[in-house]
Amino acid sequence: MGLLLPSGCGDSIKVYPVRGKVTFEGKPLVGGGSIALVPIGTQRGKTAGGEIGPDGSFELMTHKPGDGSMTGEFRVVVIQQGDKEPSISQDGEKAKKVISTVAKEDRIPAIYSDHYKTPLTATVEAKSVNELNIDLKRSATGATGEDFGPKRSGGA
């Protein structure tokens, strides 16, 4: 599963190393996944992201692998890998549903993958290494989304 990194300002943004570990109820994230830092509020710039390894470890990138993130306040989005696309049988028919390779008890709540509702936040500072260790909880509740992104006008 690839991580989509939307672009913002040019490559001249100063970034600082961010690394850490993602666990679920104290254990490494089954199936691995990806992590992204999405700017909060009126802050503009590039989203930083990275792949979560089998042991839960990650290093974020903005421009090149391992370079880190710009400074500021962020919502943290975690996407767990482990879903397989439906297979195609010999007769050319596609299976009816997505198959999960992660046991139900090991699946993280979907709220962590929603950049509007994730309850996770992080601060990246201008320092040699920012450590970000996250233990996801089965009982997660979401954020209000009020501090995410620019204010929107008009009805939806």
C-alpha positions in Angstrom: 0.0 0.0 0.0 1.5 3.3 -1.0 1.2 6.5 0.9 -0.2 9.5 -0.8 1.8 12.6 0.0 0.0 15.8 -1.2 2.3 18.5 -2.2 2.3 22.0 -0.8 5.2 24.5 -0.9 8.4 23.9 -2.8 11.3 21.7 -1.8 12.9 24.6 0.1 10.9 23.7 3.3 13.3 23.0 6.2 12.7 19.5 7.7 13.8 17.7 10.8 14.2 14.0 11.3 11.2 12.2 12.8 11.3 8.5 13.8 9.4 6.3 16.2 7.3 3.3 16.7 3.6 2.6 16.3 2.0 -0.1 18.5 -1.6 -1.3 19.0 -2.4 -2.0 22.7 1.3 -2.3 23.4 2.2 -4.7 20.5 3.7 -4.0 17.0 1.1 -3.1 14.4 0.1 -6.4 12.7 0.5 -6.2 8.9 2.5 -3.0 9.0 1.1 0.1 7.5 1.8 3.8 6.8 1.9 7.0 8.9 1.4 10.6 7.9 1.6 14.0 9.6 -1.1 16.4 8.3 -0.7 20.1 9.2 -3.3 21.4 11.6 -5.1 24.8 11.2 -3.8 27.4 8.9 -0.3 25.9 8.8 0.7 25.2 5.1 3.3 22.9 3.7 3.9 19.3 2.7 2.6 16.3 4.5 5.3 14.0 5.8 4.8 10.2 5.7 6.5 6.9 6.0 6.0 3.1 6.1 5.6 1.3 9.4 7.8 -1.8 9.6 6.9 -5.2 11.0 8.4 -4.1 14.4 6.3 -0.9 14.4 9.2 1.4 13.6 9.1 4.2 11.0 11.1 7.2 9.7 9.2 10.0 8.1 10.0 11.7 4.8 9.0 14.9 3.1 11.4 15.3 0.1 13.6 12.1 0.4 13.6 9.0 2.5 14.3 9.6 6.2 14.6 13.4 5.9 11.7 14.1 8.3 9.0 16.7 8.6 8.6 20.5 8.7 8.1 21.9 12.2 4.6 22.5 13.6 1.5 20.9 14.9 0.0 17.9 13.1 -2.7 15.4 13.1 -1.3 11.9 12.9 -2.9 9.4 10.4 -2.2 5.7 10.6 -3.3 3.3 8.0 -3.0 -0.4 8.6 -2.1 -2.7 5.8 -3.6 -6.1 5.6 -6.5 -5.9 3.2 -6.1 -7.8 -0.1 -8.0 -6.8 -3.2 -10.5 -9.4 -4.3 -8.8 -12.1 -6.5 -9.9 -13.0 -9.9 -10.9 -16.6 -10.4 -10.1 -18.8 -13.4 -13.4 -18.0 -15.0 -12.6 -14.2 -14.8 -15.1 -13.4 -12.1 -13.9 -11.1 -9.3 -14.4 -12.3 -5.7 -17.3 -10.5 -4.0 -15.4 -8.8 -1.1 -12.1 -7.6 0.1 -10.2 -10.2 2.2 -8.5 -9.1 5.4 -5.2 -10.7 6.3 -5.4 -9.2 9.8 -7.4 -10.9 12.5 -10.4 -8.8 13.8 -8.8 -8.5 17.3 -5.6 -7.0 15.7 -7.4 -4.4 13.5 -7.0 -0.8 14.5 -10.1 1.4 14.7 -10.8 3.1 11.4 -10.8 6.5 13.1 -7.0 6.5 13.0 -7.0 6.6 9.2 -9.4 9.6 9.0 -7.4 12.8 8.8 -10.4 14.8 10.1 -11.2 12.6 13.0 -8.0 11.0 14.2 -7.4 11.8 17.9 -3.7 11.7 17.4 -1.6 14.8 17.3 2.1 15.5 17.3 4.5 18.4 17.4 7.7 18.5 15.4 10.4 20.8 16.6 13.6 22.2 15.1 16.0 19.7 16.7 18.3 16.9 15.6 15.7 14.1 16.1 12.0 14.1 17.0 10.9 10.8 18.6 7.3 9.9 18.1 6.1 6.8 19.8 2.4 6.0 19.5 0.3 3.3 21.2 -3.0 3.0 19.4 -6.0 2.0 21.6 -9.0 -0.1 20.7 -11.3 2.4 22.5 -10.3 5.5 20.4 -12.7 8.4 20.0 -12.3 11.1 17.4 -11.3 14.7 17.3 -13.8 17.5 16.5 -12.0 18.4 13.3 -12.5 22.1 14.1 -8.7 22.8 14.1 -8.1 21.0 10.8 -7.3 23.0 7.7 -8.6 26.3 6.5 -12.2 27.3 7.4 -14.6 26.3 4.8 -17.5 28.6 3.6 -20.7 27.7 2.0 -23.0 24.7 2.7 -22.4 21.1 1.8 
